[in-house]
Amino acid sequence: MSEREPRRISVEGRLSGAEIGELEQAVGCDPSGVCLELEDLRSSDEDGLVALCNLRRDGALLRNVPPHLAWRLEPDA
């Protein structure tokens, strides 16, 4: 039996508290089956960063994280 490829979701522009509900709805109830493509994410407020950290903690893969956001997603940042 082969492993299923994660479902890819592109996050673009700005991720703020106002968009978290939409992101969570797109991810669904099983973040472990999702790969968030962040290459086109320009900025994020603190609520958006917390949401991304929580999704990663729950099993979502974060790919192509822009350098200016990557350090803010580190556990001790």
N, CA, C and O atoms as a Tripos MOL2 file, in Angstrom:
@<TRIPOS>MOLECULE
protein
  308   307    77     0     0
PROTEIN
NO_CHARGES

@<TRIPOS>ATOM
      1 N           0.8510   -1.1780    0.0000 N.3       1 MET1
      2 CA          0.0000    0.0000    0.0000 C.3       1 MET1
      3 C           0.8950    1.2390    0.0000 C.2       1 MET1
      4 O           1.8140    1.3340    0.8130 O.2       1 MET1
      5 N           0.6420    2.1720   -0.8860 N.am      2 SER2
      6 CA          1.4670    3.3810   -0.9610 C.3       2 SER2
      7 C           0.8760    4.4930   -0.1060 C.2       2 SER2
      8 O          -0.3350    4.5810    0.0970 O.2       2 SER2
      9 N           1.7680    5.3290    0.3830 N.am      3 GLU3
     10 CA          1.3120    6.4720    1.1690 C.3       3 GLU3
     11 C           0.6560    7.4920    0.2540 C.2       3 GLU3
     12 O           1.0820    7.6950   -0.8830 O.2       3 GLU3
     13 N          -0.3650    8.1160    0.7570 N.am      4 ARG4
     14 CA         -1.0560    9.1410   -0.0030 C.3       4 ARG4
     15 C          -0.2770   10.4440    0.0400 C.2       4 ARG4
     16 O           0.2750   10.8190    1.0750 O.2       4 ARG4
     17 N          -0.2380   11.1270   -1.0890 N.am      5 GLU5
     18 CA          0.3910   12.4450   -1.1430 C.3       5 GLU5
     19 C          -0.4390   13.4350   -0.3230 C.2       5 GLU5
     20 O          -1.6690   13.3840   -0.3560 O.2       5 GLU5
     21 N           0.2160   14.3270    0.4060 N.am      6 PRO6
     22 CA         -0.5520   15.3340    1.1500 C.3       6 PRO6
     23 C          -1.2690   16.2820    0.1860 C.2       6 PRO6
     24 O          -0.7780   16.5680   -0.9060 O.2       6 PRO6
     25 N          -2.4020   16.7480    0.5980 N.am      7 ARG7
     26 CA         -3.1540   17.7390   -0.1710 C.3       7 ARG7
     27 C          -2.4280   19.0730   -0.0480 C.2       7 ARG7
     28 O          -2.1020   19.5020    1.0590 O.2       7 ARG7
     29 N          -2.1740   19.7260   -1.1700 N.am      8 ARG8
     30 CA         -1.4200   20.9860   -1.1800 C.3       8 ARG8
     31 C          -2.3680   22.1810   -1.1630 C.2       8 ARG8
     32 O          -3.3360   22.2480   -1.9200 O.2       8 ARG8
     33 N          -2.0570   23.1180   -0.2730 N.am      9 ILE9
     34 CA         -2.8220   24.3640   -0.1650 C.3       9 ILE9
     35 C          -1.8230   25.5090   -0.2390 C.2       9 ILE9
     36 O          -0.8890   25.5700    0.5600 O.2       9 ILE9
     37 N          -2.0110   26.4130   -1.1890 N.am     10 SER10
     38 CA         -1.1520   27.5900   -1.3110 C.3      10 SER10
     39 C          -1.7110   28.7230   -0.4680 C.2      10 SER10
     40 O          -2.8970   29.0440   -0.5400 O.2      10 SER10
     41 N          -0.8440   29.3180    0.3290 N.am     11 VAL11
     42 CA         -1.2060   30.4780    1.1410 C.3      11 VAL11
     43 C          -0.4630   31.6690    0.5480 C.2      11 VAL11
     44 O           0.7670   31.6880    0.5070 O.2      11 VAL11
     45 N          -1.2150   32.6540    0.0940 N.am     12 GLU12
     46 CA         -0.6200   33.7900   -0.6170 C.3      12 GLU12
     47 C          -0.9990   35.1080    0.0450 C.2      12 GLU12
     48 O          -2.0130   35.2050    0.7370 O.2      12 GLU12
     49 N          -0.1690   36.1120   -0.1790 N.am     13 GLY13
     50 CA         -0.4780   37.4570    0.3010 C.3      13 GLY13
     51 C          -0.1720   37.6190    1.7700 C.2      13 GLY13
     52 O           0.9390   37.3380    2.2190 O.2      13 GLY13
     53 N          -1.1580   38.0730    2.5190 N.am     14 ARG14
     54 CA         -1.0040   38.3290    3.9470 C.3      14 ARG14
     55 C          -1.9020   37.3890    4.7290 C.2      14 ARG14
     56 O          -3.0660   37.2020    4.3750 O.2      14 ARG14
     57 N          -1.3720   36.7980    5.7880 N.am     15 LEU15
     58 CA         -2.1550   35.9410    6.6680 C.3      15 LEU15
     59 C          -2.3360   36.6770    7.9920 C.2      15 LEU15
     60 O          -1.3850   36.8820    8.7470 O.2      15 LEU15
     61 N          -3.5700   37.0630    8.2500 N.am     16 SER16
     62 CA         -3.8650   37.7530    9.5110 C.3      16 SER16
     63 C          -4.9930   37.0140   10.2190 C.2      16 SER16
     64 O          -5.5510   36.0520    9.6920 O.2      16 SER16
     65 N          -5.3090   37.4680   11.3910 N.am     17 GLY17
     66 CA         -6.3770   36.8530   12.1700 C.3      17 GLY17
     67 C          -7.6810   36.7160   11.4000 C.2      17 GLY17
     68 O          -8.4360   35.7670   11.6110 O.2      17 GLY17
     69 N          -7.9440   37.6600   10.5100 N.am     18 ALA18
     70 CA         -9.1900   37.6400    9.7380 C.3      18 ALA18
     71 C          -9.2550   36.4670    8.7620 C.2      18 ALA18
     72 O         -10.3470   36.0310    8.3980 O.2      18 ALA18
     73 N          -8.1030   35.9500    8.3330 N.am     19 GLU19
     74 CA         -8.0780   34.8610    7.3550 C.3      19 GLU19
     75 C          -7.9130   33.4740    7.9710 C.2      19 GLU19
     76 O          -7.9970   32.4750    7.2570 O.2      19 GLU19
     77 N          -7.6840   33.3930    9.2650 N.am     20 ILE20
     78 CA         -7.4090   32.1090    9.9000 C.3      20 ILE20
     79 C          -8.5740   31.1380    9.7420 C.2      20 ILE20
     80 O          -8.3570   29.9550    9.4770 O.2      20 ILE20
     81 N          -9.7880   31.6090    9.8970 N.am     21 GLY21
     82 CA        -10.9510   30.7400    9.7540 C.3      21 GLY21
     83 C         -11.0170   30.1060    8.3760 C.2      21 GLY21
     84 O         -11.3260   28.9220    8.2450 O.2      21 GLY21
     85 N         -10.7290   30.8900    7.3550 N.am     22 GLU22
     86 CA        -10.7260   30.3740    5.9820 C.3      22 GLU22
     87 C          -9.6210   29.3270    5.7970 C.2      22 GLU22
     88 O          -9.8370   28.3010    5.1520 O.2      22 GLU22
     89 N          -8.4390   29.5920    6.3650 N.am     23 LEU23
     90 CA         -7.3400   28.6430    6.2750 C.3      23 LEU23
     91 C          -7.7040   27.3420    6.9880 C.2      23 LEU23
     92 O          -7.4920   26.2580    6.4450 O.2      23 LEU23
     93 N          -8.2470   27.4440    8.1900 N.am     24 GLU24
     94 CA         -8.6240   26.2520    8.9470 C.3      24 GLU24
     95 C          -9.7070   25.4590    8.2230 C.2      24 GLU24
     96 O          -9.6990   24.2290    8.2530 O.2      24 GLU24
     97 N         -10.6270   26.1470    7.5820 N.am     25 GLN25
     98 CA        -11.6700   25.4740    6.8140 C.3      25 GLN25
     99 C         -11.0500   24.7320    5.6230 C.2      25 GLN25
    100 O         -11.4460   23.6050    5.3270 O.2      25 GLN25
    101 N         -10.0960   25.3470    4.9500 N.am     26 ALA26
    102 CA         -9.4320   24.7070    3.8140 C.3      26 ALA26
    103 C          -8.6320   23.4840    4.2630 C.2      26 ALA26
    104 O          -8.5930   22.4750    3.5590 O.2      26 ALA26
    105 N          -8.0000   23.5700    5.4220 N.am     27 VAL27
    106 CA         -7.2000   22.4560    5.9410 C.3      27 VAL27
    107 C          -8.0990   21.3040    6.3670 C.2      27 VAL27
    108 O          -7.7710   20.1410    6.1320 O.2      27 VAL27
    109 N          -9.2250   21.6160    6.9890 N.am     28 GLY28
    110 CA        -10.1300   20.5830    7.4500 C.3      28 GLY28
    111 C          -9.7250   20.0310    8.8080 C.2      28 GLY28
    112 O          -8.9410   20.6390    9.5360 O.2      28 GLY28
    113 N         -10.2720   18.8740    9.1310 N.am     29 CYS29
    114 CA        -10.0870   18.3330   10.4820 C.3      29 CYS29
    115 C          -8.8190   17.5010   10.6440 C.2      29 CYS29
    116 O          -8.5040   17.0790   11.7560 O.2      29 CYS29
    117 N          -8.0780   17.2550    9.5500 N.am     30 ASP30
    118 CA         -6.8640   16.4580    9.6460 C.3      30 ASP30
    119 C          -5.6750   17.1860    9.0270 C.2      30 ASP30
    120 O          -5.3550   16.9550    7.8610 O.2      30 ASP30
    121 N          -5.0190   18.0530    9.7780 N.am     31 PRO31
    122 CA         -3.8670   18.7840    9.2470 C.3      31 PRO31
    123 C          -2.7260   17.8750    8.7930 C.2      31 PRO31
    124 O          -1.9000   18.2820    7.9760 O.2      31 PRO31
    125 N          -2.6730   16.6610    9.3110 N.am     32 SER32
    126 CA         -1.5570   15.7790    8.9480 C.3      32 SER32
    127 C          -1.5950   15.3600    7.4790 C.2      32 SER32
    128 O          -0.6020   14.8490    6.9610 O.2      32 SER32
    129 N          -2.7030   15.5620    6.8150 N.am     33 GLY33
    130 CA         -2.8030   15.2210    5.4040 C.3      33 GLY33
    131 C          -2.6370   16.4140    4.4860 C.2      33 GLY33
    132 O          -3.0290   16.3670    3.3200 O.2      33 GLY33
    133 N          -2.0470   17.5050    5.0200 N.am     34 VAL34
    134 CA         -1.9760   18.7660    4.2740 C.3      34 VAL34
    135 C          -0.5370   19.2590    4.1880 C.2      34 VAL34
    136 O           0.2420   19.1190    5.1300 O.2      34 VAL34
    137 N          -0.2040   19.8340    3.0480 N.am     35 CYS35
    138 CA          1.0640   20.5310    2.8550 C.3      35 CYS35
    139 C           0.7380   21.9800    2.5020 C.2      35 CYS35
    140 O           0.1250   22.2490    1.4680 O.2      35 CYS35
    141 N           1.1430   22.9030    3.3550 N.am     36 LEU36
    142 CA          0.9060   24.3240    3.1040 C.3      36 LEU36
    143 C           2.0920   24.8960    2.3410 C.2      36 LEU36
    144 O           3.2190   24.9100    2.8350 O.2      36 LEU36
    145 N           1.8210   25.3610    1.1390 N.am     37 GLU37
    146 CA          2.8380   25.9990    0.3050 C.3      37 GLU37
    147 C           2.8420   27.4930    0.6280 C.2      37 GLU37
    148 O           1.8580   28.1890    0.3750 O.2      37 GLU37
    149 N           3.9480   27.9820    1.1860 N.am     38 LEU38
    150 CA          4.0020   29.3540    1.6980 C.3      38 LEU38
    151 C           4.8920   30.2750    0.8720 C.2      38 LEU38
    152 O           5.1860   31.3930    1.2940 O.2      38 LEU38
    153 N           5.3180   29.8200   -0.2890 N.am     39 GLU39
    154 CA          6.2410   30.5910   -1.1110 C.3      39 GLU39
    155 C           5.7300   32.0040   -1.4120 C.2      39 GLU39
    156 O           6.5220   32.9460   -1.4570 O.2      39 GLU39
    157 N           4.4320   32.1620   -1.6160 N.am     40 ASP40
    158 CA          3.8600   33.4660   -1.9680 C.3      40 ASP40
    159 C           3.2290   34.1890   -0.7800 C.2      40 ASP40
    160 O           2.4750   35.1460   -0.9610 O.2      40 ASP40
    161 N           3.5380   33.7310    0.4340 N.am     41 LEU41
    162 CA          3.0570   34.4210    1.6320 C.3      41 LEU41
    163 C           3.9870   35.6040    1.8850 C.2      41 LEU41
    164 O           5.1650   35.4190    2.1920 O.2      41 LEU41
    165 N           3.4570   36.8160    1.7550 N.am     42 ARG42
    166 CA          4.2860   38.0220    1.9060 C.3      42 ARG42
    167 C           4.4710   38.4320    3.3550 C.2      42 ARG42
    168 O           5.5490   38.8790    3.7440 O.2      42 ARG42
    169 N           3.4070   38.2800    4.1690 N.am     43 SER43
    170 CA          3.5110   38.7010    5.5580 C.3      43 SER43
    171 C           2.4510   37.9940    6.3910 C.2      43 SER43
    172 O           1.4990   37.4190    5.8620 O.2      43 SER43
    173 N           2.6370   38.0500    7.7000 N.am     44 SER44
    174 CA          1.6960   37.4390    8.6240 C.3      44 SER44
    175 C           1.7420   38.2070    9.9320 C.2      44 SER44
    176 O           2.8060   38.6200   10.3930 O.2      44 SER44
    177 N           0.5630   38.3900   10.5230 N.am     45 ASP45
    178 CA          0.5470   38.9860   11.8530 C.3      45 ASP45
    179 C           0.7400   37.8680   12.8840 C.2      45 ASP45
    180 O           0.8620   36.6970   12.5250 O.2      45 ASP45
    181 N           0.7660   38.2340   14.1440 N.am     46 GLU46
    182 CA          1.0270   37.2510   15.2070 C.3      46 GLU46
    183 C          -0.0150   36.1380   15.2150 C.2      46 GLU46
    184 O           0.3370   34.9750   15.4160 O.2      46 GLU46
    185 N          -1.2870   36.4640   15.0020 N.am     47 ASP47
    186 CA         -2.3340   35.4390   14.9720 C.3      47 ASP47
    187 C          -2.1040   34.4480   13.8410 C.2      47 ASP47
    188 O          -2.2990   33.2460   14.0220 O.2      47 ASP47
    189 N          -1.6950   34.9350   12.6850 N.am     48 GLY48
    190 CA         -1.4030   34.0590   11.5520 C.3      48 GLY48
    191 C          -0.2360   33.1390   11.8380 C.2      48 GLY48
    192 O          -0.2700   31.9590   11.4870 O.2      48 GLY48
    193 N           0.8070   33.6730   12.4790 N.am     49 LEU49
    194 CA          1.9700   32.8540   12.8320 C.3      49 LEU49
    195 C           1.6030   31.7700   13.8320 C.2      49 LEU49
    196 O           2.0620   30.6330   13.7240 O.2      49 LEU49
    197 N           0.7800   32.1240   14.7990 N.am     50 VAL50
    198 CA          0.3330   31.1340   15.7940 C.3      50 VAL50
    199 C          -0.4690   30.0370   15.0990 C.2      50 VAL50
    200 O          -0.3020   28.8570   15.4050 O.2      50 VAL50
    201 N          -1.3370   30.4230   14.1670 N.am     51 ALA51
    202 CA         -2.1310   29.4290   13.4310 C.3      51 ALA51
    203 C          -1.2210   28.4880   12.6500 C.2      51 ALA51
    204 O          -1.4420   27.2770   12.6610 O.2      51 ALA51
    205 N          -0.1980   29.0200   11.9680 N.am     52 LEU52
    206 CA          0.7290   28.1760   11.2230 C.3      52 LEU52
    207 C           1.4960   27.2430   12.1540 C.2      52 LEU52
    208 O           1.6840   26.0690   11.8350 O.2      52 LEU52
    209 N           1.9360   27.7450   13.2860 N.am     53 CYS53
    210 CA          2.6410   26.9040   14.2610 C.3      53 CYS53
    211 C           1.7350   25.7860   14.7760 C.2      53 CYS53
    212 O           2.1670   24.6420   14.9160 O.2      53 CYS53
    213 N           0.4830   26.1250   15.0540 N.am     54 ASN54
    214 CA         -0.4640   25.1200   15.5360 C.3      54 ASN54
    215 C          -0.7330   24.0590   14.4760 C.2      54 ASN54
    216 O          -0.8020   22.8690   14.7840 O.2      54 ASN54
    217 N          -0.8840   24.4900   13.2300 N.am     55 LEU55
    218 CA         -1.1120   23.5290   12.1530 C.3      55 LEU55
    219 C           0.0990   22.6120   11.9810 C.2      55 LEU55
    220 O          -0.0550   21.4070   11.7800 O.2      55 LEU55
    221 N           1.3030   23.1830   12.0590 N.am     56 ARG56
    222 CA          2.5150   22.3670   11.9720 C.3      56 ARG56
    223 C           2.5690   21.3780   13.1390 C.2      56 ARG56
    224 O           2.8890   20.2050   12.9480 O.2      56 ARG56
    225 N           2.2590   21.8470   14.3300 N.am     57 ARG57
    226 CA          2.2500   20.9740   15.5150 C.3      57 ARG57
    227 C           1.2760   19.8070   15.3300 C.2      57 ARG57
    228 O           1.5210   18.6920   15.7920 O.2      57 ARG57
    229 N           0.1630   20.0910   14.6400 N.am     58 ASP58
    230 CA         -0.8620   19.0650   14.4280 C.3      58 ASP58
    231 C          -0.6080   18.2060   13.1960 C.2      58 ASP58
    232 O          -1.4460   17.3810   12.8310 O.2      58 ASP58
    233 N           0.5480   18.3940   12.5480 N.am     59 GLY59
    234 CA          0.9460   17.4940   11.4850 C.3      59 GLY59
    235 C           1.0180   18.0600   10.0890 C.2      59 GLY59
    236 O           1.4570   17.3630    9.1740 O.2      59 GLY59
    237 N           0.6010   19.3080    9.8860 N.am     60 ALA60
    238 CA          0.6910   19.9080    8.5490 C.3      60 ALA60
    239 C           2.1560   20.1590    8.2030 C.2      60 ALA60
    240 O           2.9590   20.5060    9.0680 O.2      60 ALA60
    241 N           2.4890   19.9810    6.9400 N.am     61 LEU61
    242 CA          3.8250   20.3080    6.4550 C.3      61 LEU61
    243 C           3.8320   21.7540    5.9870 C.2      61 LEU61
    244 O           2.8960   22.1940    5.3200 O.2      61 LEU61
    245 N           4.8690   22.4900    6.3270 N.am     62 LEU62
    246 CA          5.0410   23.8610    5.8530 C.3      62 LEU62
    247 C           6.1900   23.8470    4.8590 C.2      62 LEU62
    248 O           7.3180   23.5000    5.2090 O.2      62 LEU62
    249 N           5.9000   24.2260    3.6150 N.am     63 ARG63
    250 CA          6.9110   24.1740    2.5600 C.3      63 ARG63
    251 C           7.1820   25.5610    1.9950 C.2      63 ARG63
    252 O           6.3000   26.4180    1.9530 O.2      63 ARG63
    253 N           8.4190   25.7600    1.5630 N.am     64 ASN64
    254 CA          8.8300   27.0060    0.9090 C.3      64 ASN64
    255 C           8.4960   28.2370    1.7510 C.2      64 ASN64
    256 O           7.9730   29.2320    1.2490 O.2      64 ASN64
    257 N           8.8130   28.1450    3.0460 N.am     65 VAL65
    258 CA          8.5630   29.2610    3.9620 C.3      65 VAL65
    259 C           9.5300   30.3870    3.6270 C.2      65 VAL65
    260 O          10.7410   30.1680    3.5950 O.2      65 VAL65
    261 N           9.0140   31.5940    3.3760 N.am     66 PRO66
    262 CA          9.9000   32.7200    3.0800 C.3      66 PRO66
    263 C          10.8560   32.9870    4.2550 C.2      66 PRO66
    264 O          10.4540   32.8990    5.4150 O.2      66 PRO66
    265 N          12.1100   33.3100    3.9500 N.am     67 PRO67
    266 CA         13.1000   33.5310    5.0150 C.3      67 PRO67
    267 C          12.6750   34.5690    6.0470 C.2      67 PRO67
    268 O          12.9720   34.4250    7.2330 O.2      67 PRO67
    269 N          11.9800   35.6180    5.5990 N.am     68 HIS68
    270 CA         11.5970   36.6690    6.5470 C.3      68 HIS68
    271 C          10.5130   36.2090    7.5160 C.2      68 HIS68
    272 O          10.2330   36.9000    8.4960 O.2      68 HIS68
    273 N           9.8940   35.0440    7.2580 N.am     69 LEU69
    274 CA          8.9040   34.4860    8.1860 C.3      69 LEU69
    275 C           9.4130   33.2470    8.8910 C.2      69 LEU69
    276 O           8.9390   32.9120    9.9760 O.2      69 LEU69
    277 N          10.3820   32.5560    8.2830 N.am     70 ALA70
    278 CA         10.8570   31.2870    8.8240 C.3      70 ALA70
    279 C          11.3570   31.4290   10.2670 C.2      70 ALA70
    280 O          11.0200   30.6140   11.1250 O.2      70 ALA70
    281 N          12.1450   32.4440   10.5250 N.am     71 TRP71
    282 CA         12.6970   32.5940   11.8850 C.3      71 TRP71
    283 C          11.5970   32.8600   12.8970 C.2      71 TRP71
    284 O          11.7460   32.5320   14.0740 O.2      71 TRP71
    285 N          10.4760   33.4590   12.4480 N.am     72 ARG72
    286 CA          9.3660   33.7460   13.3700 C.3      72 ARG72
    287 C           8.5450   32.4970   13.6660 C.2      72 ARG72
    288 O           7.7550   32.4820   14.6100 O.2      72 ARG72
    289 N           8.7270   31.4510   12.8650 N.am     73 LEU73
    290 CA          8.0060   30.2030   13.0890 C.3      73 LEU73
    291 C           8.8050   29.2040   13.9140 C.2      73 LEU73
    292 O           8.3270   28.1070   14.2010 O.2      73 LEU73
    293 N          10.0160   29.5810   14.2940 N.am     74 GLU74
    294 CA         10.8270   28.7180   15.1340 C.3      74 GLU74
    295 C          10.2170   28.6630   16.5220 C.2      74 GLU74
    296 O           9.6710   29.6610   16.9930 O.2      74 GLU74
    297 N          10.2980   27.5050   17.1960 N.am     75 PRO75
    298 CA          9.6700   27.3400   18.5110 C.3      75 PRO75
    299 C          10.0940   28.3800   19.5510 C.2      75 PRO75
    300 O           9.2740   28.7880   20.3730 O.2      75 PRO75
    301 N          11.3390   28.8110   19.5320 N.am     76 ASP76
    302 CA         11.8200   29.7580   20.5430 C.3      76 ASP76
    303 C          11.8200   31.2040   20.0820 C.2      76 ASP76
    304 O          12.3630   32.0730   20.7650 O.2      76 ASP76
    305 N          11.2080   31.4770   18.9130 N.am     77 ALA77
    306 CA         11.2290   32.8560   18.3860 C.3      77 ALA77
    307 C          10.2970   33.7530   19.1470 C.2      77 ALA77
    308 O          10.1920   34.9390   18.8370 O.2      77 ALA77
@<TRIPOS>BOND
     1     1     2 1
     2     2     3 1
     3     3     4 2
     4     3     5 am
     5     5     6 1
     6     6     7 1
     7     7     8 2
     8     7     9 am
     9     9    10 1
    10    10    11 1
    11    11    12 2
    12    11    13 am
    13    13    14 1
    14    14    15 1
    15    15    16 2
    16    15    17 am
    17    17    18 1
    18    18    19 1
    19    19    20 2
    20    19    21 am
    21    21    22 1
    22    22    23 1
    23    23    24 2
    24    23    25 am
    25    25    26 1
    26    26    27 1
    27    27    28 2
    28    27    29 am
    29    29    30 1
    30    30    31 1
    31    31    32 2
    32    31    33 am
    33    33    34 1
    34    34    35 1
    35    35    36 2
    36    35    37 am
    37    37    38 1
    38    38    39 1
    39    39    40 2
    40    39    41 am
    41    41    42 1
    42    42    43 1
    43    43    44 2
    44    43    45 am
    45    45    46 1
    46    46    47 1
    47    47    48 2
    48    47    49 am
    49    49    50 1
    50    50    51 1
    51    51    52 2
    52    51    53 am
    53    53    54 1
    54    54    55 1
    55    55    56 2
    56    55    57 am
    57    57    58 1
    58    58    59 1
    59    59    60 2
    60    59    61 am
    61    61    62 1
    62    62    63 1
    63    63    64 2
    64    63    65 am
    65    65    66 1
    66    66    67 1
    67    67    68 2
    68    67    69 am
    69    69    70 1
    70    70    71 1
    71    71    72 2
    72    71    73 am
    73    73    74 1
    74    74    75 1
    75    75    76 2
    76    75    77 am
    77    77    78 1
    78    78    79 1
    79    79    80 2
    80    79    81 am
    81    81    82 1
    82    82    83 1
    83    83    84 2
    84    83    85 am
    85    85    86 1
    86    86    87 1
    87    87    88 2
    88    87    89 am
    89    89    90 1
    90    90    91 1
    91    91    92 2
    92    91    93 am
    93    93    94 1
    94    94    95 1
    95    95    96 2
    96    95    97 am
    97    97    98 1
    98    98    99 1
    99    99   100 2
   100    99   101 am
   101   101   102 1
   102   102   103 1
   103   103   104 2
   104   103   105 am
   105   105   106 1
   106   106   107 1
   107   107   108 2
   108   107   109 am
   109   109   110 1
   110   110   111 1
   111   111   112 2
   112   111   113 am
   113   113   114 1
   114   114   115 1
   115   115   116 2
   116   115   117 am
   117   117   118 1
   118   118   119 1
   119   119   120 2
   120   119   121 am
   121   121   122 1
   122   122   123 1
   123   123   124 2
   124   123   125 am
   125   125   126 1
   126   126   127 1
   127   127   128 2
   128   127   129 am
   129   129   130 1
   130   130   131 1
   131   131   132 2
   132   131   133 am
   133   133   134 1
   134   134   135 1
   135   135   136 2
   136   135   137 am
   137   137   138 1
   138   138   139 1
   139   139   140 2
   140   139   141 am
   141   141   142 1
   142   142   143 1
   143   143   144 2
   144   143   145 am
   145   145   146 1
   146   146   147 1
   147   147   148 2
   148   147   149 am
   149   149   150 1
   150   150   151 1
   151   151   152 2
   152   151   153 am
   153   153   154 1
   154   154   155 1
   155   155   156 2
   156   155   157 am
   157   157   158 1
   158   158   159 1
   159   159   160 2
   160   159   161 am
   161   161   162 1
   162   162   163 1
   163   163   164 2
   164   163   165 am
   165   165   166 1
   166   166   167 1
   167   167   168 2
   168   167   169 am
   169   169   170 1
   170   170   171 1
   171   171   172 2
   172   171   173 am
   173   173   174 1
   174   174   175 1
   175   175   176 2
   176   175   177 am
   177   177   178 1
   178   178   179 1
   179   179   180 2
   180   179   181 am
   181   181   182 1
   182   182   183 1
   183   183   184 2
   184   183   185 am
   185   185   186 1
   186   186   187 1
   187   187   188 2
   188   187   189 am
   189   189   190 1
   190   190   191 1
   191   191   192 2
   192   191   193 am
   193   193   194 1
   194   194   195 1
   195   195   196 2
   196   195   197 am
   197   197   198 1
   198   198   199 1
   199   199   200 2
   200   199   201 am
   201   201   202 1
   202   202   203 1
   203   203   204 2
   204   203   205 am
   205   205   206 1
   206   206   207 1
   207   207   208 2
   208   207   209 am
   209   209   210 1
   210   210   211 1
   211   211   212 2
   212   211   213 am
   213   213   214 1
   214   214   215 1
   215   215   216 2
   216   215   217 am
   217   217   218 1
   218   218   219 1
   219   219   220 2
   220   219   221 am
   221   221   222 1
   222   222   223 1
   223   223   224 2
   224   223   225 am
   225   225   226 1
   226   226   227 1
   227   227   228 2
   228   227   229 am
   229   229   230 1
   230   230   231 1
   231   231   232 2
   232   231   233 am
   233   233   234 1
   234   234   235 1
   235   235   236 2
   236   235   237 am
   237   237   238 1
   238   238   239 1
   239   239   240 2
   240   239   241 am
   241   241   242 1
   242   242   243 1
   243   243   244 2
   244   243   245 am
   245   245   246 1
   246   246   247 1
   247   247   248 2
   248   247   249 am
   249   249   250 1
   250   250   251 1
   251   251   252 2
   252   251   253 am
   253   253   254 1
   254   254   255 1
   255   255   256 2
   256   255   257 am
   257   257   258 1
   258   258   259 1
   259   259   260 2
   260   259   261 am
   261   261   262 1
   262   262   263 1
   263   263   264 2
   264   263   265 am
   265   265   266 1
   266   266   267 1
   267   267   268 2
   268   267   269 am
   269   269   270 1
   270   270   271 1
   271   271   272 2
   272   271   273 am
   273   273   274 1
   274   274   275 1
   275   275   276 2
   276   275   277 am
   277   277   278 1
   278   278   279 1
   279   279   280 2
   280   279   281 am
   281   281   282 1
   282   282   283 1
   283   283   284 2
   284   283   285 am
   285   285   286 1
   286   286   287 1
   287   287   288 2
   288   287   289 am
   289   289   290 1
   290   290   291 1
   291   291   292 2
   292   291   293 am
   293   293   294 1
   294   294   295 1
   295   295   296 2
   296   295   297 am
   297   297   298 1
   298   298   299 1
   299   299   300 2
   300   299   301 am
   301   301   302 1
   302   302   303 1
   303   303   304 2
   304   303   305 am
   305   305   306 1
   306   306   307 1
   307   307   308 2
@<TRIPOS>SUBSTRUCTURE
     1 MET1         2 RESIDUE 1 A MET
     2 SER2         6 RESIDUE 1 A SER
     3 GLU3        10 RESIDUE 1 A GLU
     4 ARG4        14 RESIDUE 1 A ARG
     5 GLU5        18 RESIDUE 1 A GLU
     6 PRO6        22 RESIDUE 1 A PRO
     7 ARG7        26 RESIDUE 1 A ARG
     8 ARG8        30 RESIDUE 1 A ARG
     9 ILE9        34 RESIDUE 1 A ILE
    10 SER10       38 RESIDUE 1 A SER
    11 VAL11       42 RESIDUE 1 A VAL
    12 GLU12       46 RESIDUE 1 A GLU
    13 GLY13       50 RESIDUE 1 A GLY
    14 ARG14       54 RESIDUE 1 A ARG
    15 LEU15       58 RESIDUE 1 A LEU
    16 SER16       62 RESIDUE 1 A SER
    17 GLY17       66 RESIDUE 1 A GLY
    18 ALA18       70 RESIDUE 1 A ALA
    19 GLU19       74 RESIDUE 1 A GLU
    20 ILE20       78 RESIDUE 1 A ILE
    21 GLY21       82 RESIDUE 1 A GLY
    22 GLU22       86 RESIDUE 1 A GLU
    23 LEU23       90 RESIDUE 1 A LEU
    24 GLU24       94 RESIDUE 1 A GLU
    25 GLN25       98 RESIDUE 1 A GLN
    26 ALA26      102 RESIDUE 1 A ALA
    27 VAL27      106 RESIDUE 1 A VAL
    28 GLY28      110 RESIDUE 1 A GLY
    29 CYS29      114 RESIDUE 1 A CYS
    30 ASP30      118 RESIDUE 1 A ASP
    31 PRO31      122 RESIDUE 1 A PRO
    32 SER32      126 RESIDUE 1 A SER
    33 GLY33      130 RESIDUE 1 A GLY
    34 VAL34      134 RESIDUE 1 A VAL
    35 CYS35      138 RESIDUE 1 A CYS
    36 LEU36      142 RESIDUE 1 A LEU
    37 GLU37      146 RESIDUE 1 A GLU
    38 LEU38      150 RESIDUE 1 A LEU
    39 GLU39      154 RESIDUE 1 A GLU
    40 ASP40      158 RESIDUE 1 A ASP
    41 LEU41      162 RESIDUE 1 A LEU
    42 ARG42      166 RESIDUE 1 A ARG
    43 SER43      170 RESIDUE 1 A SER
    44 SER44      174 RESIDUE 1 A SER
    45 ASP45      178 RESIDUE 1 A ASP
    46 GLU46      182 RESIDUE 1 A GLU
    47 ASP47      186 RESIDUE 1 A ASP
    48 GLY48      190 RESIDUE 1 A GLY
    49 LEU49      194 RESIDUE 1 A LEU
    50 VAL50      198 RESIDUE 1 A VAL
    51 ALA51      202 RESIDUE 1 A ALA
    52 LEU52      206 RESIDUE 1 A LEU
    53 CYS53      210 RESIDUE 1 A CYS
    54 ASN54      214 RESIDUE 1 A ASN
    55 LEU55      218 RESIDUE 1 A LEU
    56 ARG56      222 RESIDUE 1 A ARG
    57 ARG57      226 RESIDUE 1 A ARG
    58 ASP58      230 RESIDUE 1 A ASP
    59 GLY59      234 RESIDUE 1 A GLY
    60 ALA60      238 RESIDUE 1 A ALA
    61 LEU61      242 RESIDUE 1 A LEU
    62 LEU62      246 RESIDUE 1 A LEU
    63 ARG63      250 RESIDUE 1 A ARG
    64 ASN64      254 RESIDUE 1 A ASN
    65 VAL65      258 RESIDUE 1 A VAL
    66 PRO66      262 RESIDUE 1 A PRO
    67 PRO67      266 RESIDUE 1 A PRO
    68 HIS68      270 RESIDUE 1 A HIS
    69 LEU69      274 RESIDUE 1 A LEU
    70 ALA70      278 RESIDUE 1 A ALA
    71 TRP71      282 RESIDUE 1 A TRP
    72 ARG72      286 RESIDUE 1 A ARG
    73 LEU73      290 RESIDUE 1 A LEU
    74 GLU74      294 RESIDUE 1 A GLU
    75 PRO75      298 RESIDUE 1 A PRO
    76 ASP76      302 RESIDUE 1 A ASP
    77 ALA77      306 RESIDUE 1 A ALA
